[in-house]
Amino acid sequence: LQLVEVGEVSPFSFFRSYGMDNSRATRLGFAFRAAPAWLSAAVAETLGKDGD
């Protein structure tokens, strides 16, 4: 656990874990790709790098 100042908390920082179910979104027509297909580019974009 890493404590941070107010305003610096990530929206992905939780004190508990929970699962997410994408089945309803899938039924409504949303498509999801596996994390390896997009994760490295998202991290690179966040860090201000090219991502290639």
C-alpha positions in Angstrom: 0.0 0.0 0.0 1.4 3.4 -1.0 -0.1 6.5 0.7 -0.3 9.6 -1.5 -1.4 13.2 -1.0 -5.0 14.2 -1.7 -5.6 14.7 -5.4 -2.9 12.2 -6.4 -4.9 9.0 -6.0 -5.3 7.0 -9.2 -8.9 6.1 -10.2 -7.6 2.5 -10.3 -6.4 2.5 -6.7 -8.7 0.5 -4.4 -8.5 -0.8 -0.9 -10.3 -4.0 -2.1 -10.3 -6.0 -5.3 -13.4 -6.9 -7.3 -14.2 -8.6 -10.5 -15.9 -7.0 -13.5 -18.3 -8.6 -15.8 -18.3 -7.4 -19.4 -21.1 -9.6 -20.6 -23.8 -6.9 -20.7 -21.6 -4.6 -22.7 -20.8 -7.4 -25.1 -24.5 -8.1 -25.5 -25.0 -4.4 -26.3 -22.4 -4.6 -29.1 -19.2 -3.4 -27.5 -16.1 -5.3 -28.5 -13.2 -6.0 -26.1 -9.7 -6.9 -27.0 -7.2 -8.8 -24.9 -5.0 -6.6 -22.8 -1.7 -7.5 -24.6 -3.2 -6.0 -27.7 -3.4 -2.5 -26.3 -1.7 -2.3 -22.9 1.8 -1.5 -24.0 0.6 1.4 -26.2 -1.6 2.7 -23.4 1.3 2.7 -20.9 3.6 4.4 -23.5 1.0 7.0 -24.2 0.6 7.7 -20.5 4.4 8.0 -20.1 4.6 10.3 -23.1 6.4 7.9 -25.4 5.7 6.8 -29.0 4.3 3.4 -28.1 5.6 1.6 -31.2 
